[in-house]
Amino acid sequence: MPGAVDALGVGDVLDVVLREEQPPLVVAVDETGREVGGILPTGQLIECLRQGFRFEAEVKNLNGGALQIEVHVAA
């Protein structure tokens, strides 16, 4: 989503959200609720999100429309 990515900077923190679709989709969401992009999830991440664990994605690098993020359990 070009508009949402353009507003990001290194160090920004995004919420990681599970969209229960077929197949399940994990997305990064900014503070306004806009989806910034998809995350290629592991089965373990999906299961943890389903169990109510909260994760965040910190922006580590921006390269045009591509983001490099680090996903971790939210504090």
For each residue, the residues with C-beta under 8 A, 3 or more apart:
1: 4 5 34 35 36 37
2: 5 6 65
3: 6 7 34
4: 1 7 8 30 34 35 36 37
5: 1 2 8 36 37 62 65 67
6: 2 3
7: 3 4 30
8: 4 5 12 14 30 36 59 62 67
9: 12 59 62
10: 59 60 61 62
11: 58 59
12: 8 9 30 58 59
13: 56 57 58 59
14: 8 28 29 30 36 56 57 58 59 69
15: 28 29 30 54 55 56 57 74
16: 26 27 28 29 39 45 49 54 55 56 57 71
17: 26 27 28 29 49
18: 24 25 26 46 49 50
19: 24 25 26 27
20: 24
21: 24 25
22:
23:
24: 18 19 20 21 41 46
25: 18 19 21 38
26: 16 17 18 19 38 39 40 41 45 46 49
27: 16 17 19 35 36 37 38 39
28: 14 15 16 17 35 36 37 38 39 57 67 69
29: 14 15 16 17 33 34 35 36
30: 4 7 8 12 14 15 33 34 36
31:
32:
33: 29 30
34: 1 3 4 29 30
35: 1 4 27 28 29
36: 1 4 5 8 14 27 28 29 30 67
37: 1 4 5 27 28 67
38: 25 26 27 28
39: 16 26 27 28 45 57 69 71
40: 26
41: 24 26 45 46
42: 45 46
43: 46 47
44: 47 48
45: 16 26 39 41 42 48 49 55 71
46: 18 24 26 41 42 43 49 50
47: 43 44 50 51
48: 44 45 51 53 55
49: 16 17 18 26 45 46 52 53 55
50: 18 46 47
51: 47 48
52: 49
53: 48 49 73
54: 15 16 73 74
55: 15 16 45 48 49 71 72 73 74
56: 13 14 15 16 71 72 73 74
57: 13 14 15 16 28 39 69 70 71
58: 11 12 13 14 69 70 72
59: 8 9 10 11 12 13 14 62 67 68 69
60: 10 68 69 70
61: 10 67 68
62: 5 8 9 10 59 66 67 68
63: 66 67 68
64:
65: 2 5
66: 62 63
67: 5 8 28 36 37 59 61 62 63
68: 59 60 61 62 63
69: 14 28 39 57 58 59 60
70: 57 58 60
71: 16 39 45 55 56 57
72: 55 56 58
73: 53 54 55 56
74: 15 54 55 56
75:
